[in-house]
């Protein structure tokens, strides 16, 4: 599913995904990290992802829907 989107880009750009889980949580996955972070609130998950993306630029933050399509995307250079 969306794990195929988690990769290092050609220039080393990191990808952070925010996506809903089947247990009504929001998951934040950072690049190819094995661990993810769980949040009860969508807004908190997105804010955490944004903060991580800014601190580790260049990076891209993607918010995915439950079907795996991209709802929003921000790029930080």
N, CA, C, O and CB atoms as a CASP TS submission, in Angstrom:
PFRMAT TS
TARGET T0000
AUTHOR 0000-0000-0000
METHOD Language model
MODEL 1
PARENT N/A
ATOM      1  N   UNK     1       0.848  -1.186   0.000  1.00  0.00           N
ATOM      2  CA  UNK     1       0.000   0.000   0.000  1.00  0.00           C
ATOM      3  C   UNK     1       0.886   1.239   0.000  1.00  0.00           C
ATOM      4  O   UNK     1       1.706   1.404  -0.903  1.00  0.00           O
ATOM      5  CB  UNK     1      -0.961   0.003   1.225  1.00  0.00           C
ATOM      6  N   UNK     2       0.744   2.088   0.962  1.00  0.00           N
ATOM      7  CA  UNK     2       1.473   3.351   0.992  1.00  0.00           C
ATOM      8  C   UNK     2       2.935   3.174   1.357  1.00  0.00           C
ATOM      9  O   UNK     2       3.728   4.097   1.172  1.00  0.00           O
ATOM     10  CB  UNK     2       0.824   4.294   1.964  1.00  0.00           C
ATOM     11  N   UNK     3       3.311   2.011   1.869  1.00  0.00           N
ATOM     12  CA  UNK     3       4.706   1.835   2.253  1.00  0.00           C
ATOM     13  C   UNK     3       5.626   1.919   1.050  1.00  0.00           C
ATOM     14  O   UNK     3       6.819   2.176   1.210  1.00  0.00           O
ATOM     15  CB  UNK     3       4.896   0.507   2.959  1.00  0.00           C
ATOM     16  N   UNK     4       5.102   1.707  -0.155  1.00  0.00           N
ATOM     17  CA  UNK     4       5.901   1.864  -1.355  1.00  0.00           C
ATOM     18  C   UNK     4       6.302   3.306  -1.590  1.00  0.00           C
ATOM     19  O   UNK     4       7.270   3.570  -2.304  1.00  0.00           O
ATOM     20  CB  UNK     4       5.152   1.344  -2.544  1.00  0.00           C
ATOM     21  N   UNK     5       5.572   4.249  -1.000  1.00  0.00           N
ATOM     22  CA  UNK     5       5.893   5.666  -1.148  1.00  0.00           C
ATOM     23  C   UNK     5       7.031   6.101  -0.232  1.00  0.00           C
ATOM     24  O   UNK     5       7.621   7.165  -0.422  1.00  0.00           O
ATOM     25  CB  UNK     5       4.667   6.506  -0.869  1.00  0.00           C
ATOM     26  N   UNK     6       7.335   5.268   0.762  1.00  0.00           N
ATOM     27  CA  UNK     6       8.366   5.644   1.720  1.00  0.00           C
ATOM     28  C   UNK     6       9.712   5.244   1.133  1.00  0.00           C
ATOM     29  O   UNK     6      10.031   4.060   1.029  1.00  0.00           O
ATOM     30  CB  UNK     6       8.129   4.970   3.118  1.00  0.00           C
ATOM     31  N   UNK     7      10.485   6.231   0.756  1.00  0.00           N
ATOM     32  CA  UNK     7      11.781   5.946   0.163  1.00  0.00           C
ATOM     33  C   UNK     7      12.644   7.194   0.214  1.00  0.00           C
ATOM     34  O   UNK     7      12.149   8.298   0.445  1.00  0.00           O
ATOM     35  CB  UNK     7      11.627   5.444  -1.288  1.00  0.00           C
ATOM     36  N   UNK     8      13.903   7.013   0.001  1.00  0.00           N
ATOM     37  CA  UNK     8      14.808   8.140  -0.106  1.00  0.00           C
ATOM     38  C   UNK     8      14.862   8.539  -1.571  1.00  0.00           C
ATOM     39  O   UNK     8      15.032   7.681  -2.437  1.00  0.00           O
ATOM     40  CB  UNK     8      16.230   7.795   0.449  1.00  0.00           C
ATOM     41  N   UNK     9      14.721   9.816  -1.861  1.00  0.00           N
ATOM     42  CA  UNK     9      14.759  10.304  -3.226  1.00  0.00           C
ATOM     43  C   UNK     9      16.181  10.336  -3.754  1.00  0.00           C
ATOM     44  O   UNK     9      17.136  10.040  -3.036  1.00  0.00           O
ATOM     45  CB  UNK     9      14.136  11.684  -3.313  1.00  0.00           C
ATOM     46  N   UNK    10      16.303  10.696  -5.005  1.00  0.00           N
ATOM     47  CA  UNK    10      17.608  10.736  -5.646  1.00  0.00           C
ATOM     48  C   UNK    10      18.534  11.713  -4.930  1.00  0.00           C
ATOM     49  O   UNK    10      19.722  11.427  -4.779  1.00  0.00           O
ATOM     50  CB  UNK    10      17.467  11.123  -7.119  1.00  0.00           C
ATOM     51  N   UNK    11      18.021  12.854  -4.486  1.00  0.00           N
ATOM     52  CA  UNK    11      18.847  13.842  -3.798  1.00  0.00           C
ATOM     53  C   UNK    11      18.822  13.651  -2.284  1.00  0.00           C
ATOM     54  O   UNK    11      19.251  14.551  -1.560  1.00  0.00           O
ATOM     55  CB  UNK    11      18.382  15.245  -4.148  1.00  0.00           C
ATOM     56  N   UNK    12      18.348  12.540  -1.785  1.00  0.00           N
ATOM     57  CA  UNK    12      18.297  12.305  -0.347  1.00  0.00           C
ATOM     58  C   UNK    12      17.100  12.933   0.324  1.00  0.00           C
ATOM     59  O   UNK    12      17.102  13.118   1.541  1.00  0.00           O
ATOM     60  CB  UNK    12      19.534  12.816   0.290  1.00  0.00           C
ATOM     61  N   UNK    13      16.077  13.264  -0.440  1.00  0.00           N
ATOM     62  CA  UNK    13      14.876  13.870   0.142  1.00  0.00           C
ATOM     63  C   UNK    13      14.102  12.818   0.918  1.00  0.00           C
ATOM     64  O   UNK    13      13.851  11.724   0.414  1.00  0.00           O
ATOM     65  CB  UNK    13      13.981  14.502  -0.956  1.00  0.00           C
ATOM     66  N   UNK    14      13.726  13.152   2.144  1.00  0.00           N
ATOM     67  CA  UNK    14      12.979  12.245   2.997  1.00  0.00           C
ATOM     68  C   UNK    14      11.480  12.411   2.753  1.00  0.00           C
ATOM     69  O   UNK    14      11.016  13.500   2.416  1.00  0.00           O
ATOM     70  CB  UNK    14      13.318  12.491   4.479  1.00  0.00           C
ATOM     71  N   UNK    15      10.734  11.332   2.924  1.00  0.00           N
ATOM     72  CA  UNK    15       9.287  11.376   2.785  1.00  0.00           C
ATOM     73  C   UNK    15       8.649  11.000   4.111  1.00  0.00           C
ATOM     74  O   UNK    15       8.986   9.976   4.705  1.00  0.00           O
ATOM     75  CB  UNK    15       8.807  10.434   1.657  1.00  0.00           C
ATOM     76  N   UNK    16       7.733  11.828   4.570  1.00  0.00           N
ATOM     77  CA  UNK    16       6.995  11.571   5.802  1.00  0.00           C
ATOM     78  C   UNK    16       5.537  11.361   5.406  1.00  0.00           C
ATOM     79  O   UNK    16       4.947  12.194   4.719  1.00  0.00           O
ATOM     80  CB  UNK    16       7.153  12.757   6.844  1.00  0.00           C
ATOM     81  N   UNK    17       4.962  10.246   5.842  1.00  0.00           N
ATOM     82  CA  UNK    17       3.569   9.946   5.530  1.00  0.00           C
ATOM     83  C   UNK    17       2.714  10.050   6.782  1.00  0.00           C
ATOM     84  O   UNK    17       3.099   9.586   7.856  1.00  0.00           O
ATOM     85  CB  UNK    17       3.439   8.548   4.910  1.00  0.00           C
ATOM     86  N   UNK    18       1.548  10.668   6.629  1.00  0.00           N
ATOM     87  CA  UNK    18       0.533  10.700   7.671  1.00  0.00           C
ATOM     88  C   UNK    18      -0.672   9.979   7.086  1.00  0.00           C
ATOM     89  O   UNK    18      -1.214  10.385   6.058  1.00  0.00           O
ATOM     90  CB  UNK    18       0.180  12.187   8.129  1.00  0.00           C
ATOM     91  N   UNK    19      -1.087   8.898   7.755  1.00  0.00           N
ATOM     92  CA  UNK    19      -2.186   8.096   7.207  1.00  0.00           C
ATOM     93  C   UNK    19      -3.034   7.506   8.324  1.00  0.00           C
ATOM     94  O   UNK    19      -2.535   7.244   9.418  1.00  0.00           O
ATOM     95  CB  UNK    19      -1.641   6.975   6.310  1.00  0.00           C
ATOM     96  N   UNK    20      -4.322   7.297   8.046  1.00  0.00           N
ATOM     97  CA  UNK    20      -5.187   6.682   9.059  1.00  0.00           C
ATOM     98  C   UNK    20      -4.889   5.190   9.164  1.00  0.00           C
ATOM     99  O   UNK    20      -4.474   4.553   8.195  1.00  0.00           O
ATOM    100  CB  UNK    20      -6.683   6.911   8.719  1.00  0.00           C
ATOM    101  N   UNK    21      -5.110   4.649  10.360  1.00  0.00           N
ATOM    102  CA  UNK    21      -4.960   3.205  10.555  1.00  0.00           C
ATOM    103  C   UNK    21      -6.337   2.590  10.722  1.00  0.00           C
ATOM    104  O   UNK    21      -7.342   3.296  10.796  1.00  0.00           O
ATOM    105  CB  UNK    21      -4.060   2.889  11.787  1.00  0.00           C
ATOM    106  N   UNK    22      -6.370   1.294  10.778  1.00  0.00           N
ATOM    107  CA  UNK    22      -7.652   0.599  10.918  1.00  0.00           C
ATOM    108  C   UNK    22      -8.203   0.704  12.336  1.00  0.00           C
ATOM    109  O   UNK    22      -9.350   0.331  12.581  1.00  0.00           O
ATOM    110  CB  UNK    22      -7.501  -0.867  10.532  1.00  0.00           C
ATOM    111  N   UNK    23      -7.407   1.203  13.263  1.00  0.00           N
ATOM    112  CA  UNK    23      -7.828   1.307  14.658  1.00  0.00           C
ATOM    113  C   UNK    23      -8.168   2.736  15.045  1.00  0.00           C
ATOM    114  O   UNK    23      -8.090   3.085  16.223  1.00  0.00           O
ATOM    115  CB  UNK    23      -6.745   0.775  15.571  1.00  0.00           C
ATOM    116  N   UNK    24      -8.542   3.568  14.090  1.00  0.00           N
ATOM    117  CA  UNK    24      -8.926   4.962  14.320  1.00  0.00           C
ATOM    118  C   UNK    24      -7.809   5.819  14.898  1.00  0.00           C
ATOM    119  O   UNK    24      -8.065   6.763  15.645  1.00  0.00           O
ATOM    120  CB  UNK    24     -10.102   5.012  15.237  1.00  0.00           C
ATOM    121  N   UNK    25      -6.591   5.491  14.556  1.00  0.00           N
ATOM    122  CA  UNK    25      -5.431   6.305  14.904  1.00  0.00           C
ATOM    123  C   UNK    25      -4.895   6.927  13.621  1.00  0.00           C
ATOM    124  O   UNK    25      -5.275   6.539  12.517  1.00  0.00           O
ATOM    125  CB  UNK    25      -4.328   5.456  15.629  1.00  0.00           C
ATOM    126  N   UNK    26      -4.013   7.889  13.789  1.00  0.00           N
ATOM    127  CA  UNK    26      -3.273   8.459  12.664  1.00  0.00           C
ATOM    128  C   UNK    26      -1.821   8.101  12.861  1.00  0.00           C
ATOM    129  O   UNK    26      -1.257   8.327  13.932  1.00  0.00           O
ATOM    130  CB  UNK    26      -3.469  10.013  12.554  1.00  0.00           C
ATOM    131  N   UNK    27      -1.217   7.546  11.838  1.00  0.00           N
ATOM    132  CA  UNK    27       0.155   7.066  11.902  1.00  0.00           C
ATOM    133  C   UNK    27       1.068   8.000  11.124  1.00  0.00           C
ATOM    134  O   UNK    27       0.735   8.438  10.023  1.00  0.00           O
ATOM    135  CB  UNK    27       0.257   5.632  11.357  1.00  0.00           C
ATOM    136  N   UNK    28       2.222   8.300  11.707  1.00  0.00           N
ATOM    137  CA  UNK    28       3.242   9.092  11.032  1.00  0.00           C
ATOM    138  C   UNK    28       4.440   8.178  10.811  1.00  0.00           C
ATOM    139  O   UNK    28       5.038   7.684  11.767  1.00  0.00           O
ATOM    140  CB  UNK    28       3.635  10.375  11.863  1.00  0.00           C
ATOM    141  N   UNK    29       4.788   7.957   9.543  1.00  0.00           N
ATOM    142  CA  UNK    29       5.947   7.137   9.185  1.00  0.00           C
ATOM    143  C   UNK    29       6.986   8.044   8.570  1.00  0.00           C
ATOM    144  O   UNK    29       6.682   8.859   7.698  1.00  0.00           O
ATOM    145  CB  UNK    29       5.560   5.981   8.204  1.00  0.00           C
ATOM    146  N   UNK    30       8.215   7.898   9.030  1.00  0.00           N
ATOM    147  CA  UNK    30       9.293   8.769   8.591  1.00  0.00           C
ATOM    148  C   UNK    30      10.286   7.958   7.764  1.00  0.00           C
ATOM    149  O   UNK    30      10.934   7.044   8.273  1.00  0.00           O
ATOM    150  CB  UNK    30       9.994   9.435   9.802  1.00  0.00           C
ATOM    151  N   UNK    31      10.399   8.308   6.472  1.00  0.00           N
ATOM    152  CA  UNK    31      11.282   7.642   5.523  1.00  0.00           C
ATOM    153  C   UNK    31      11.197   6.139   5.682  1.00  0.00           C
ATOM    154  O   UNK    31      10.101   5.583   5.754  1.00  0.00           O
ATOM    155  CB  UNK    31      12.723   8.111   5.704  1.00  0.00           C
ATOM    156  N   UNK    32      12.322   5.484   5.736  1.00  0.00           N
ATOM    157  CA  UNK    32      12.328   4.018   5.809  1.00  0.00           C
ATOM    158  C   UNK    32      12.423   3.519   7.251  1.00  0.00           C
ATOM    159  O   UNK    32      12.826   2.379   7.485  1.00  0.00           O
ATOM    160  CB  UNK    32      13.492   3.456   4.991  1.00  0.00           C
ATOM    161  N   UNK    33      12.063   4.345   8.202  1.00  0.00           N
ATOM    162  CA  UNK    33      12.138   3.943   9.613  1.00  0.00           C
ATOM    163  C   UNK    33      11.190   2.777   9.870  1.00  0.00           C
ATOM    164  O   UNK    33      10.087   2.720   9.326  1.00  0.00           O
ATOM    165  CB  UNK    33      11.794   5.135  10.548  1.00  0.00           C
ATOM    166  N   UNK    34      11.637   1.857  10.701  1.00  0.00           N
ATOM    167  CA  UNK    34      10.815   0.702  11.020  1.00  0.00           C
ATOM    168  C   UNK    34       9.676   1.062  11.963  1.00  0.00           C
ATOM    169  O   UNK    34       8.606   0.454  11.921  1.00  0.00           O
ATOM    170  CB  UNK    34      11.665  -0.389  11.631  1.00  0.00           C
ATOM    171  N   UNK    35       9.913   2.052  12.813  1.00  0.00           N
ATOM    172  CA  UNK    35       8.884   2.446  13.777  1.00  0.00           C
ATOM    173  C   UNK    35       8.046   3.583  13.222  1.00  0.00           C
ATOM    174  O   UNK    35       8.498   4.365  12.385  1.00  0.00           O
ATOM    175  CB  UNK    35       9.519   2.857  15.114  1.00  0.00           C
ATOM    176  N   UNK    36       6.825   3.655  13.705  1.00  0.00           N
ATOM    177  CA  UNK    36       5.949   4.769  13.358  1.00  0.00           C
ATOM    178  C   UNK    36       5.421   5.376  14.648  1.00  0.00           C
ATOM    179  O   UNK    36       5.537   4.783  15.720  1.00  0.00           O
ATOM    180  CB  UNK    36       4.776   4.308  12.431  1.00  0.00           C
ATOM    181  N   UNK    37       4.848   6.549  14.533  1.00  0.00           N
ATOM    182  CA  UNK    37       4.276   7.238  15.686  1.00  0.00           C
ATOM    183  C   UNK    37       2.764   7.290  15.499  1.00  0.00           C
ATOM    184  O   UNK    37       2.283   7.589  14.406  1.00  0.00           O
ATOM    185  CB  UNK    37       4.878   8.679  15.852  1.00  0.00           C
ATOM    186  N   UNK    38       2.012   6.999  16.563  1.00  0.00           N
ATOM    187  CA  UNK    38       0.557   6.955  16.519  1.00  0.00           C
ATOM    188  C   UNK    38      -0.034   8.159  17.250  1.00  0.00           C
ATOM    189  O   UNK    38       0.447   8.556  18.311  1.00  0.00           O
ATOM    190  CB  UNK    38       0.038   5.643  17.135  1.00  0.00           C
ATOM    191  N   UNK    39      -1.082   8.729  16.665  1.00  0.00           N
ATOM    192  CA  UNK    39      -1.777   9.871  17.264  1.00  0.00           C
ATOM    193  C   UNK    39      -3.276   9.623  17.208  1.00  0.00           C
ATOM    194  O   UNK    39      -3.776   9.000  16.272  1.00  0.00           O
ATOM    195  CB  UNK    39      -1.410  11.200  16.537  1.00  0.00           C
ATOM    196  N   UNK    40      -3.993  10.116  18.220  1.00  0.00           N
ATOM    197  CA  UNK    40      -5.452  10.015  18.226  1.00  0.00           C
ATOM    198  C   UNK    40      -6.080  11.038  17.288  1.00  0.00           C
ATOM    199  O   UNK    40      -7.167  10.815  16.754  1.00  0.00           O
ATOM    200  CB  UNK    40      -5.992  10.204  19.644  1.00  0.00           C
ATOM    201  N   UNK    41      -5.398  12.152  17.090  1.00  0.00           N
ATOM    202  CA  UNK    41      -5.963  13.279  16.358  1.00  0.00           C
ATOM    203  C   UNK    41      -5.201  13.515  15.055  1.00  0.00           C
ATOM    204  O   UNK    41      -3.970  13.540  15.051  1.00  0.00           O
ATOM    205  CB  UNK    41      -5.940  14.546  17.225  1.00  0.00           C
ATOM    206  N   UNK    42      -5.918  13.686  13.962  1.00  0.00           N
ATOM    207  CA  UNK    42      -5.315  13.922  12.646  1.00  0.00           C
ATOM    208  C   UNK    42      -4.448  15.178  12.645  1.00  0.00           C
ATOM    209  O   UNK    42      -3.340  15.176  12.110  1.00  0.00           O
ATOM    210  CB  UNK    42      -6.404  14.042  11.577  1.00  0.00           C
ATOM    211  N   UNK    43      -4.955  16.235  13.242  1.00  0.00           N
ATOM    212  CA  UNK    43      -4.236  17.512  13.268  1.00  0.00           C
ATOM    213  C   UNK    43      -2.904  17.392  14.015  1.00  0.00           C
ATOM    214  O   UNK    43      -1.899  17.958  13.585  1.00  0.00           O
ATOM    215  CB  UNK    43      -5.106  18.595  13.920  1.00  0.00           C
ATOM    216  N   UNK    44      -2.895  16.665  15.121  1.00  0.00           N
ATOM    217  CA  UNK    44      -1.646  16.456  15.858  1.00  0.00           C
ATOM    218  C   UNK    44      -0.641  15.670  15.030  1.00  0.00           C
ATOM    219  O   UNK    44       0.551  15.977  15.037  1.00  0.00           O
ATOM    220  CB  UNK    44      -1.917  15.729  17.174  1.00  0.00           C
ATOM    221  N   UNK    45      -1.116  14.667  14.324  1.00  0.00           N
ATOM    222  CA  UNK    45      -0.235  13.863  13.476  1.00  0.00           C
ATOM    223  C   UNK    45       0.375  14.716  12.367  1.00  0.00           C
ATOM    224  O   UNK    45       1.569  14.610  12.088  1.00  0.00           O
ATOM    225  CB  UNK    45      -1.006  12.677  12.870  1.00  0.00           C
ATOM    226  N   UNK    46      -0.436  15.557  11.738  1.00  0.00           N
ATOM    227  CA  UNK    46       0.071  16.412  10.664  1.00  0.00           C
ATOM    228  C   UNK    46       1.065  17.431  11.218  1.00  0.00           C
ATOM    229  O   UNK    46       2.106  17.668  10.604  1.00  0.00           O
ATOM    230  CB  UNK    46      -1.094  17.133   9.948  1.00  0.00           C
ATOM    231  N   UNK    47       0.767  18.034  12.359  1.00  0.00           N
ATOM    232  CA  UNK    47       1.685  19.001  12.956  1.00  0.00           C
ATOM    233  C   UNK    47       3.017  18.354  13.334  1.00  0.00           C
ATOM    234  O   UNK    47       4.072  18.963  13.154  1.00  0.00           O
ATOM    235  CB  UNK    47       1.048  19.639  14.187  1.00  0.00           C
ATOM    236  N   UNK    48       2.980  17.134  13.854  1.00  0.00           N
ATOM    237  CA  UNK    48       4.210  16.414  14.175  1.00  0.00           C
ATOM    238  C   UNK    48       4.996  16.149  12.885  1.00  0.00           C
ATOM    239  O   UNK    48       6.210  16.348  12.844  1.00  0.00           O
ATOM    240  CB  UNK    48       3.894  15.077  14.915  1.00  0.00           C
ATOM    241  N   UNK    49       4.306  15.703  11.841  1.00  0.00           N
ATOM    242  CA  UNK    49       4.962  15.450  10.566  1.00  0.00           C
ATOM    243  C   UNK    49       5.574  16.706   9.974  1.00  0.00           C
ATOM    244  O   UNK    49       6.677  16.662   9.429  1.00  0.00           O
ATOM    245  CB  UNK    49       3.984  14.855   9.591  1.00  0.00           C
ATOM    246  N   UNK    50       4.863  17.836  10.076  1.00  0.00           N
ATOM    247  CA  UNK    50       5.405  19.108   9.574  1.00  0.00           C
ATOM    248  C   UNK    50       6.655  19.522  10.330  1.00  0.00           C
ATOM    249  O   UNK    50       7.642  19.939   9.724  1.00  0.00           O
ATOM    250  CB  UNK    50       4.354  20.211   9.676  1.00  0.00           C
ATOM    251  N   UNK    51       6.616  19.409  11.649  1.00  0.00           N
ATOM    252  CA  UNK    51       7.773  19.786  12.457  1.00  0.00           C
ATOM    253  C   UNK    51       8.978  18.922  12.106  1.00  0.00           C
ATOM    254  O   UNK    51      10.097  19.426  12.009  1.00  0.00           O
ATOM    255  CB  UNK    51       7.449  19.662  13.953  1.00  0.00           C
ATOM    256  N   UNK    52       8.756  17.641  11.917  1.00  0.00           N
ATOM    257  CA  UNK    52       9.852  16.742  11.563  1.00  0.00           C
ATOM    258  C   UNK    52      10.381  17.073  10.172  1.00  0.00           C
ATOM    259  O   UNK    52      11.591  17.051   9.947  1.00  0.00           O
ATOM    260  CB  UNK    52       9.392  15.274  11.625  1.00  0.00           C
ATOM    261  N   UNK    53       9.486  17.377   9.241  1.00  0.00           N
ATOM    262  CA  UNK    53       9.889  17.701   7.869  1.00  0.00           C
ATOM    263  C   UNK    53      10.711  18.984   7.814  1.00  0.00           C
ATOM    264  O   UNK    53      11.704  19.052   7.090  1.00  0.00           O
ATOM    265  CB  UNK    53       8.657  17.836   6.972  1.00  0.00           C
ATOM    266  N   UNK    54      10.306  20.005   8.576  1.00  0.00           N
ATOM    267  CA  UNK    54      11.040  21.269   8.606  1.00  0.00           C
ATOM    268  C   UNK    54      12.434  21.047   9.193  1.00  0.00           C
ATOM    269  O   UNK    54      13.419  21.578   8.682  1.00  0.00           O
ATOM    270  CB  UNK    54      10.268  22.334   9.428  1.00  0.00           C
ATOM    271  N   UNK    55      12.510  20.268  10.255  1.00  0.00           N
ATOM    272  CA  UNK    55      13.787  20.035  10.923  1.00  0.00           C
ATOM    273  C   UNK    55      14.734  19.173  10.091  1.00  0.00           C
ATOM    274  O   UNK    55      15.944  19.192  10.313  1.00  0.00           O
ATOM    275  CB  UNK    55      13.552  19.382  12.264  1.00  0.00           C
ATOM    276  N   UNK    56      14.194  18.424   9.142  1.00  0.00           N
ATOM    277  CA  UNK    56      15.012  17.508   8.353  1.00  0.00           C
ATOM    278  C   UNK    56      14.900  17.771   6.859  1.00  0.00           C
ATOM    279  O   UNK    56      14.912  16.839   6.054  1.00  0.00           O
ATOM    280  CB  UNK    56      14.619  16.083   8.647  1.00  0.00           C
ATOM    281  N   UNK    57      14.791  19.037   6.493  1.00  0.00           N
ATOM    282  CA  UNK    57      14.692  19.396   5.078  1.00  0.00           C
ATOM    283  C   UNK    57      15.988  19.012   4.357  1.00  0.00           C
ATOM    284  O   UNK    57      17.048  19.038   4.984  1.00  0.00           O
ATOM    285  CB  UNK    57      14.402  20.919   4.913  1.00  0.00           C
ATOM    286  N   UNK    58      15.949  18.665   3.095  1.00  0.00           N
ATOM    287  CA  UNK    58      14.785  18.644   2.217  1.00  0.00           C
ATOM    288  C   UNK    58      13.923  17.412   2.488  1.00  0.00           C
ATOM    289  O   UNK    58      14.434  16.305   2.660  1.00  0.00           O
ATOM    290  CB  UNK    58      15.223  18.673   0.747  1.00  0.00           C
ATOM    291  N   UNK    59      12.627  17.620   2.521  1.00  0.00           N
ATOM    292  CA  UNK    59      11.694  16.532   2.803  1.00  0.00           C
ATOM    293  C   UNK    59      10.312  16.858   2.244  1.00  0.00           C
ATOM    294  O   UNK    59      10.004  18.002   1.909  1.00  0.00           O
ATOM    295  CB  UNK    59      11.611  16.268   4.318  1.00  0.00           C
ATOM    296  N   UNK    60       9.501  15.821   2.157  1.00  0.00           N
ATOM    297  CA  UNK    60       8.127  15.951   1.675  1.00  0.00           C
ATOM    298  C   UNK    60       7.202  15.317   2.698  1.00  0.00           C
ATOM    299  O   UNK    60       7.464  14.216   3.181  1.00  0.00           O
ATOM    300  CB  UNK    60       7.947  15.288   0.270  1.00  0.00           C
ATOM    301  N   UNK    61       6.129  16.005   3.027  1.00  0.00           N
ATOM    302  CA  UNK    61       5.098  15.483   3.921  1.00  0.00           C
ATOM    303  C   UNK    61       3.865  15.188   3.083  1.00  0.00           C
ATOM    304  O   UNK    61       3.378  16.059   2.362  1.00  0.00           O
ATOM    305  CB  UNK    61       4.770  16.492   5.081  1.00  0.00           C
ATOM    306  N   UNK    62       3.361  13.965   3.174  1.00  0.00           N
ATOM    307  CA  UNK    62       2.145  13.569   2.447  1.00  0.00           C
ATOM    308  C   UNK    62       1.095  13.093   3.433  1.00  0.00           C
ATOM    309  O   UNK    62       1.379  12.288   4.320  1.00  0.00           O
ATOM    310  CB  UNK    62       2.451  12.458   1.406  1.00  0.00           C
ATOM    311  N   UNK    63      -0.121  13.597   3.272  1.00  0.00           N
ATOM    312  CA  UNK    63      -1.260  13.126   4.054  1.00  0.00           C
ATOM    313  C   UNK    63      -2.070  12.228   3.126  1.00  0.00           C
ATOM    314  O   UNK    63      -2.517  12.655   2.061  1.00  0.00           O
ATOM    315  CB  UNK    63      -2.132  14.330   4.625  1.00  0.00           C
ATOM    316  N   UNK    64      -2.253  10.980   3.546  1.00  0.00           N
ATOM    317  CA  UNK    64      -2.955   9.996   2.732  1.00  0.00           C
ATOM    318  C   UNK    64      -4.354   9.750   3.282  1.00  0.00           C
ATOM    319  O   UNK    64      -4.594   9.868   4.484  1.00  0.00           O
ATOM    320  CB  UNK    64      -2.165   8.682   2.675  1.00  0.00           C
ATOM    321  N   UNK    65      -5.263   9.410   2.394  1.00  0.00           N
ATOM    322  CA  UNK    65      -6.617   9.021   2.792  1.00  0.00           C
ATOM    323  C   UNK    65      -6.619   7.546   3.164  1.00  0.00           C
ATOM    324  O   UNK    65      -5.597   6.873   3.034  1.00  0.00           O
ATOM    325  CB  UNK    65      -7.643   9.305   1.654  1.00  0.00           C
ATOM    326  N   UNK    66      -7.740   7.046   3.620  1.00  0.00           N
ATOM    327  CA  UNK    66      -7.833   5.633   3.985  1.00  0.00           C
ATOM    328  C   UNK    66      -7.664   4.720   2.777  1.00  0.00           C
ATOM    329  O   UNK    66      -7.315   3.549   2.931  1.00  0.00           O
ATOM    330  CB  UNK    66      -9.166   5.354   4.659  1.00  0.00           C
ATOM    331  N   UNK    67      -7.909   5.243   1.574  1.00  0.00           N
ATOM    332  CA  UNK    67      -7.727   4.441   0.356  1.00  0.00           C
ATOM    333  C   UNK    67      -6.290   4.504  -0.160  1.00  0.00           C
ATOM    334  O   UNK    67      -5.939   3.793  -1.102  1.00  0.00           O
ATOM    335  CB  UNK    67      -8.685   4.916  -0.735  1.00  0.00           C
ATOM    336  N   UNK    68      -5.452   5.354   0.455  1.00  0.00           N
ATOM    337  CA  UNK    68      -4.056   5.461   0.063  1.00  0.00           C
ATOM    338  C   UNK    68      -3.750   6.574  -0.917  1.00  0.00           C
ATOM    339  O   UNK    68      -2.599   6.743  -1.319  1.00  0.00           O
ATOM    340  CB  UNK    68      -3.622   4.193  -0.514  1.00  0.00           C
ATOM    341  N   UNK    69      -4.766   7.340  -1.312  1.00  0.00           N
ATOM    342  CA  UNK    69      -4.516   8.457  -2.230  1.00  0.00           C
ATOM    343  C   UNK    69      -4.011   9.673  -1.452  1.00  0.00           C
ATOM    344  O   UNK    69      -4.319   9.841  -0.272  1.00  0.00           O
ATOM    345  CB  UNK    69      -5.803   8.817  -3.021  1.00  0.00           C
ATOM    346  N   UNK    70      -3.243  10.505  -2.123  1.00  0.00           N
ATOM    347  CA  UNK    70      -2.657  11.687  -1.490  1.00  0.00           C
ATOM    348  C   UNK    70      -3.709  12.785  -1.386  1.00  0.00           C
ATOM    349  O   UNK    70      -4.272  13.211  -2.394  1.00  0.00           O
ATOM    350  CB  UNK    70      -1.422  12.188  -2.285  1.00  0.00           C
ATOM    351  N   UNK    71      -3.974  13.242  -0.154  1.00  0.00           N
ATOM    352  CA  UNK    71      -4.914  14.343   0.076  1.00  0.00           C
ATOM    353  C   UNK    71      -4.215  15.697   0.044  1.00  0.00           C
ATOM    354  O   UNK    71      -4.714  16.649  -0.555  1.00  0.00           O
ATOM    355  CB  UNK    71      -5.624  14.161   1.415  1.00  0.00           C
ATOM    356  N   UNK    72      -3.057  15.773   0.692  1.00  0.00           N
ATOM    357  CA  UNK    72      -2.275  17.020   0.769  1.00  0.00           C
ATOM    358  C   UNK    72      -0.803  16.646   0.712  1.00  0.00           C
ATOM    359  O   UNK    72      -0.409  15.537   1.072  1.00  0.00           O
ATOM    360  CB  UNK    72      -2.601  17.839   2.082  1.00  0.00           C
ATOM    361  N   UNK    73       0.000  17.601   0.250  1.00  0.00           N
ATOM    362  CA  UNK    73       1.437  17.372   0.194  1.00  0.00           C
ATOM    363  C   UNK    73       2.169  18.696   0.343  1.00  0.00           C
ATOM    364  O   UNK    73       1.808  19.690  -0.287  1.00  0.00           O
ATOM    365  CB  UNK    73       1.835  16.674  -1.126  1.00  0.00           C
ATOM    366  N   UNK    74       3.192  18.703   1.176  1.00  0.00           N
ATOM    367  CA  UNK    74       4.045  19.881   1.370  1.00  0.00           C
ATOM    368  C   UNK    74       5.481  19.444   1.136  1.00  0.00           C
ATOM    369  O   UNK    74       5.874  18.339   1.512  1.00  0.00           O
ATOM    370  CB  UNK    74       3.863  20.507   2.811  1.00  0.00           C
ATOM    371  N   UNK    75       6.261  20.317   0.512  1.00  0.00           N
ATOM    372  CA  UNK    75       7.686  20.060   0.306  1.00  0.00           C
ATOM    373  C   UNK    75       8.465  21.147   1.035  1.00  0.00           C
ATOM    374  O   UNK    75       8.168  22.333   0.895  1.00  0.00           O
ATOM    375  CB  UNK    75       8.052  20.024  -1.224  1.00  0.00           C
ATOM    376  N   UNK    76       9.455  20.740   1.807  1.00  0.00           N
ATOM    377  CA  UNK    76      10.291  21.661   2.561  1.00  0.00           C
ATOM    378  C   UNK    76      11.711  21.558   2.037  1.00  0.00           C
ATOM    379  O   UNK    76      12.302  20.478   2.011  1.00  0.00           O
ATOM    380  CB  UNK    76      10.234  21.360   4.084  1.00  0.00           C
ATOM    381  N   UNK    77      12.257  22.707   1.616  1.00  0.00           N
ATOM    382  CA  UNK    77      13.602  22.728   1.043  1.00  0.00           C
ATOM    383  C   UNK    77      14.609  23.345   1.977  1.00  0.00           C
ATOM    384  O   UNK    77      15.789  23.436   1.640  1.00  0.00           O
ATOM    385  CB  UNK    77      13.604  23.475  -0.260  1.00  0.00           C
TER
END
